[in-house]
């Protein structure tokens, strides 16, 4: 488990069509789908879902409660 912070909410997505509903929303609610940029606090080994599905999924937890699940669309790699 690696702590991450939500750096930016890029867009809110319609769950049925997959189309972008709102760009740069103030927030998202329970049941919404969104594209979000997460920044890990420590180095983390991940891959895009398209390249390698087992390393392309994630879960966001807070106080032992799962608050979000999803898959990784893009990875920005940095040198350690």
Residue frames as a rotation matrix with the C-alpha (Angstrom) as fourth column:
UNK 1
0.580 0.814 0.000 0.00
0.814 -0.580 0.000 0.00
0.000 0.000 -1.000 0.00
UNK 2
-0.633 -0.767 0.101 1.36
0.773 -0.635 0.020 3.38
0.048 0.091 0.995 -1.01
UNK 3
0.075 0.668 -0.740 -0.26
0.545 -0.649 -0.531 6.66
-0.835 -0.364 -0.413 0.06
UNK 4
-0.581 -0.162 0.798 -1.32
0.786 -0.366 0.498 8.85
0.211 0.916 0.340 -2.86
UNK 5
-0.433 0.493 -0.755 -2.89
0.200 -0.764 -0.613 12.27
-0.879 -0.416 0.232 -3.11
UNK 6
0.365 0.622 0.693 -5.46
0.889 -0.013 -0.457 13.46
-0.275 0.783 -0.558 -5.60
UNK 7
-0.649 -0.714 -0.263 -3.53
0.566 -0.684 0.459 16.08
-0.508 0.149 0.849 -7.58
UNK 8
-0.744 0.390 -0.542 -6.31
-0.591 -0.762 0.263 17.05
-0.310 0.516 0.798 -9.99
UNK 9
-0.072 0.786 0.614 -9.78
0.365 0.594 -0.717 16.00
-0.928 0.173 -0.330 -11.11
UNK 10
-0.900 -0.431 -0.065 -9.46
0.085 -0.320 0.944 16.23
-0.427 0.844 0.324 -14.87
UNK 11
-0.628 0.730 -0.271 -13.02
-0.650 -0.300 0.698 15.42
0.428 0.614 0.663 -15.96
UNK 12
-0.365 0.645 0.672 -16.30
-0.450 0.510 -0.733 13.84
-0.815 -0.570 0.104 -14.97
UNK 13
-0.919 -0.063 -0.388 -17.48
-0.371 0.470 0.801 11.02
0.132 0.880 -0.456 -17.24
UNK 14
0.163 0.987 0.012 -20.97
-0.986 0.163 0.027 9.74
0.024 -0.017 1.000 -18.08
UNK 15
-0.377 -0.365 0.851 -20.95
-0.567 0.818 0.100 6.14
-0.733 -0.445 -0.515 -16.84
UNK 16
0.414 0.645 0.642 -23.28
0.104 0.667 -0.738 4.84
-0.904 0.373 0.209 -19.56
UNK 17
0.998 0.032 0.062 -21.68
0.066 -0.144 -0.987 6.45
-0.022 0.989 -0.145 -22.62
UNK 18
0.290 -0.954 -0.068 -18.10
0.897 0.246 0.368 7.08
-0.334 -0.168 0.927 -21.49
UNK 19
0.177 -0.161 0.971 -18.32
0.633 -0.737 -0.238 10.64
0.754 0.656 -0.029 -22.81
UNK 20
-0.792 -0.512 -0.332 -16.89
0.595 -0.527 -0.606 13.60
0.135 -0.678 0.722 -20.92
UNK 21
0.298 0.953 -0.058 -19.65
0.914 -0.268 0.305 15.50
0.275 -0.144 -0.950 -19.12
UNK 22
0.996 -0.002 0.084 -17.63
-0.032 -0.933 0.359 18.23
0.077 -0.360 -0.930 -17.38
UNK 23
0.236 -0.972 0.020 -14.01
0.521 0.109 -0.846 19.33
0.820 0.210 0.532 -17.60
UNK 24
-0.737 -0.661 0.138 -12.18
0.183 -0.393 -0.901 20.30
0.650 -0.639 0.411 -14.36
UNK 25
0.364 0.931 -0.008 -15.14
0.232 -0.082 0.969 19.79
0.902 -0.355 -0.246 -11.99
UNK 26
0.136 -0.236 0.962 -15.00
-0.825 -0.565 -0.022 21.17
0.549 -0.790 -0.271 -8.44
UNK 27
-0.542 -0.255 0.800 -15.57
-0.708 0.651 -0.272 17.67
-0.452 -0.714 -0.534 -7.06
UNK 28
-0.514 0.410 -0.754 -17.17
-0.389 0.672 0.630 14.30
0.764 0.618 -0.186 -7.68
UNK 29
-0.012 0.642 0.767 -19.97
-0.998 0.033 -0.044 12.55
-0.054 -0.766 0.641 -5.81
UNK 30
-0.461 -0.046 0.886 -20.78
-0.312 0.943 -0.114 9.00
-0.831 -0.329 -0.449 -4.86
UNK 31
0.336 0.596 0.730 -21.50
0.425 0.596 -0.682 6.99
-0.841 0.539 -0.053 -8.04
UNK 32
0.782 -0.109 -0.614 -19.70
-0.513 -0.673 -0.534 9.40
-0.354 0.732 -0.582 -10.40
UNK 33
0.544 -0.704 0.456 -17.06
0.799 0.600 -0.027 8.27
-0.255 0.379 0.890 -12.87
UNK 34
0.914 -0.275 -0.297 -14.08
-0.290 -0.957 -0.005 10.55
-0.283 0.090 -0.955 -13.38
UNK 35
0.487 -0.873 0.043 -10.57
0.594 0.294 -0.748 10.85
0.640 0.390 0.662 -14.74
UNK 36
0.984 -0.145 0.102 -8.30
-0.166 -0.560 0.812 11.83
-0.060 -0.816 -0.575 -11.85
UNK 37
0.274 -0.956 -0.106 -4.55
-0.137 0.070 -0.988 12.43
0.952 0.285 -0.112 -11.59
UNK 38
0.998 0.004 -0.055 -3.07
0.052 0.272 0.961 10.71
0.019 -0.962 0.271 -8.54
UNK 39
0.255 -0.961 0.106 0.44
-0.543 -0.233 -0.806 11.34
0.800 0.148 -0.582 -7.22
UNK 40
0.672 -0.058 -0.738 2.07
0.497 0.774 0.391 8.65
0.549 -0.630 0.549 -5.05
UNK 41
0.900 -0.356 0.253 4.01
-0.429 -0.621 0.656 9.79
-0.076 -0.698 -0.712 -1.98
UNK 42
0.006 -0.892 0.451 6.64
-0.419 0.408 0.811 7.06
-0.908 -0.194 -0.371 -2.46
UNK 43
-0.636 -0.272 -0.722 7.85
-0.771 0.211 0.601 5.26
-0.011 0.939 -0.344 -5.61
UNK 44
0.105 0.801 0.589 5.24
-0.464 0.563 -0.684 2.85
-0.880 -0.201 0.431 -6.93
UNK 45
-0.911 -0.402 0.086 5.35
-0.149 0.518 0.842 0.05
-0.383 0.755 -0.532 -9.49
UNK 46
0.158 0.982 0.100 2.36
-0.004 0.102 -0.995 0.36
-0.987 0.157 0.020 -11.87
UNK 47
-0.919 -0.310 0.243 1.62
0.235 0.064 0.970 0.01
-0.317 0.948 0.014 -15.57
UNK 48
-0.514 0.788 -0.338 -1.22
-0.853 -0.510 0.109 1.07
-0.086 0.345 0.935 -17.81
UNK 49
0.091 0.665 0.741 -4.18
-0.432 0.697 -0.573 -1.30
-0.897 -0.268 0.351 -17.89
UNK 50
0.840 0.247 -0.483 -3.78
-0.529 0.179 -0.830 -1.69
-0.118 0.952 0.281 -21.68
UNK 51
0.065 -0.922 -0.382 -0.13
-0.820 0.169 -0.546 -2.80
0.568 0.349 -0.745 -21.34
UNK 52
-0.715 -0.310 -0.626 -0.44
0.090 0.848 -0.523 -5.09
0.693 -0.430 -0.579 -18.32
UNK 53
0.150 0.966 0.210 -3.83
-0.155 -0.187 0.970 -5.47
0.976 -0.178 0.121 -16.65
UNK 54
0.411 0.059 -0.910 -2.66
0.779 0.495 0.384 -6.91
0.473 -0.867 0.157 -13.28
UNK 55
-0.481 -0.637 -0.602 -0.56
0.839 -0.534 -0.105 -3.78
-0.254 -0.556 0.792 -12.60
UNK 56
-0.852 0.152 0.501 -3.12
0.198 -0.793 0.577 -1.46
0.485 0.591 0.645 -14.19
UNK 57
0.269 0.960 -0.072 -5.83
0.404 -0.045 0.913 -1.57
0.874 -0.275 -0.401 -11.52
UNK 58
-0.837 -0.525 0.154 -6.05
0.078 -0.393 -0.916 0.38
0.542 -0.755 0.370 -8.28
UNK 59
0.292 0.875 -0.386 -8.24
0.748 0.042 0.662 0.94
0.596 -0.482 -0.643 -5.23
UNK 60
-0.495 -0.338 0.801 -8.42
-0.204 -0.850 -0.485 4.10
0.845 -0.404 0.351 -3.13
UNK 61
0.163 0.506 -0.847 -9.04
0.740 0.505 0.444 3.43
0.653 -0.699 -0.292 0.55
UNK 62
-0.402 -0.212 0.891 -9.63
-0.395 -0.838 -0.377 5.74
0.826 -0.504 0.253 3.49
UNK 63
-0.407 0.174 0.897 -9.92
-0.905 0.059 -0.422 4.49
-0.126 -0.983 0.134 7.07
UNK 64
-0.846 -0.061 0.529 -10.26
-0.074 0.997 -0.003 0.84
-0.527 -0.042 -0.849 5.90
UNK 65
0.278 0.952 0.129 -13.11
0.197 0.075 -0.977 1.77
-0.940 0.297 -0.167 3.55
UNK 66
-0.595 -0.411 0.691 -12.83
0.737 0.065 0.673 1.50
-0.322 0.909 0.264 -0.23
UNK 67
0.031 0.599 -0.800 -13.91
0.092 -0.799 -0.594 4.83
-0.995 -0.055 -0.080 -1.71
UNK 68
0.528 0.140 -0.838 -12.86
-0.777 -0.320 -0.543 4.34
-0.344 0.937 -0.060 -5.34
UNK 69
0.062 -0.535 0.842 -11.62
0.294 0.816 0.497 1.70
-0.954 0.217 0.207 -7.77
UNK 70
0.771 0.231 -0.593 -10.39
-0.443 -0.473 -0.761 2.06
-0.457 0.850 -0.262 -11.30
UNK 71
0.565 -0.633 0.529 -7.78
0.764 0.643 -0.045 1.40
-0.312 0.430 0.847 -13.92
UNK 72
0.010 -0.716 -0.698 -4.66
0.120 -0.692 0.712 3.29
-0.993 -0.091 0.079 -14.99
UNK 73
0.886 0.356 0.299 -4.87
0.350 -0.087 -0.933 5.02
-0.306 0.931 -0.202 -18.38
UNK 74
0.616 -0.703 0.355 -1.50
0.004 -0.448 -0.894 6.84
0.788 0.552 -0.273 -18.34
UNK 75
0.708 -0.499 -0.500 1.74
0.656 0.200 0.728 6.67
-0.263 -0.843 0.469 -16.35
UNK 76
0.763 -0.564 0.316 4.23
-0.341 -0.766 -0.545 9.53
0.549 0.308 -0.777 -16.05
UNK 77
0.685 -0.580 -0.441 7.56
0.698 0.696 0.169 7.90
0.209 -0.423 0.882 -15.21
UNK 78
0.797 -0.492 0.351 10.20
-0.537 -0.843 0.038 9.78
0.277 -0.219 -0.936 -13.25
UNK 79
0.082 -0.860 -0.503 13.80
0.077 0.509 -0.857 8.84
0.994 0.032 0.108 -12.63
UNK 80
0.831 0.236 -0.504 14.48
0.470 0.188 0.863 7.88
0.299 -0.953 0.045 -9.01
